[in-house]
Amino acid sequence: MSIIKTVCVYCGSGPGTNPRFVEAAFAFGKALADNGIRLVYGGGSVGLMGAVAKSVLDHGGTVTGIIPEFLTGRENALKRVQDLIVTPDMHERKRLMFEHSDAFVALPGGVGTLEELVEQLTWQQLGRHNKPILLADIDGFWEPLLALLAHMRETEFIRPNLQVDILKAERVEDILPRLRAAAARAPAVAEELTPELARRL
């Protein structure tokens, strides 16, 4: 894989307290649209989720929203996207988000964002995929997580043969170049992650 056509964005269903988070979401949405890259995201119209999706659409880009049925009201599903997929549960949502995406970007967010991010890191660590994963470290939001990962390495819970390969960008304009560079150098994986494999992990 060397060409990124779709990017999955994990981010908060709220805006957060720092206005730079929303600014970054809008800026990244525009960058995706300007580069002809489809956004894959959680399907809502609120918070950072809504900001990045609306920005892609407003700048002429394409969006796939994937949302579980029980969240369509709570997160106000964004119906103007080109492709809205409503799933029966969270597990199906995450599987489809993985299958539709060439890379993953985590903007600031809460527990749900963290859970989705860590799942992709786990699958990557176990050799189930080699898709780039990047933290959009806006105003140092992800620094506590990076410190925790460093602590896990120091205490050898992340061992040298099970490294976590995570990218970081502090500026929105650096995100796509770093994803593309990582995709270009990524080795082939022996076994693609399928729904059957996902259930075994």
Sequence and secondary structure as in RCSB ss.txt:
>XXXX:A:sequence
MSIIKTVCVYCGSGPGTNPRFVEAAFAFGKALADNGIRLVYGGGSVGLMGAVAKSVLDHGGTVTGIIPEFLTGRE
NALKRVQDLIVTPDMHERKRLMFEHSDAFVALPGGVGTLEELVEQLTWQQLGRHNKPILLADIDGFWEPLLALLA
HMRETEFIRPNLQVDILKAERVEDILPRLRAAAARAPAVAEELTPELARRL
>XXXX:A:secstr
     EEEEE  SS  S HHHHHHHHHHHHHHHHTT EEEE  BSSHHHHHHHHHHHHTT  EEEEEEGGGTTTT
TB TTSSEEEEESSHHHHHHHHHHT SEEEE S  HHHHHHHHHHHHHHHTTS    EEEE GGGTTHHHHHHHH
HHHHTTSS GGG    EEESSGGGHHHHHHHHHHH    SS   HHHHHH 
